[in-house]
Amino acid sequence: MDIEKKGEENLSDALEYIQMGQVLMGAEKYRDAIEKFDKALKEEPMNKIAYISKGIAHANLEEFSAAKECFKRCIMIDKNFADAYFQLGNMSFLEDEFQEGIKNYNQAIALGYQSAELYFNLALVYEERNEVDEAIRYYTKAASLDETKPDYLIRKATLQILLQRYEEALQTL
């Protein structure tokens, strides 16, 4: 068997393991999913999808340092992998590392990552830090990206009421 054919076989096996792992994650069997992602990485050691999936599984098990290591591996493989920066930002916020979380989120945004969840998380962080204008700004952005979630606008209106911006709050609602 030539090298090229073996490489294609490894990639095919890796993708199969990744798919199995993602199914297991959907069933909340995170430990089993990690095993599948490890098998995928044995076949294809530079597979960023296997690493990010494994990191998310670790995060769901609240194994944050293992999750962060997986996300950092993704970035070593592809420094422009925006989703890895988003996931690193999530881990940073969970560990109360505000500046690191903001840095990673901003890097994800700079690389084109657009998600209502990212902006909503930023808004929550700024709201918690009592930086209300920033929180309102990010709730607005989250709502513009996902109009199906009324809680973005409700939280924004609540902050506007706290600031006695009643007309703005009425418009928001």
Disulfide bonds with the S-S distance in Angstrom:
none
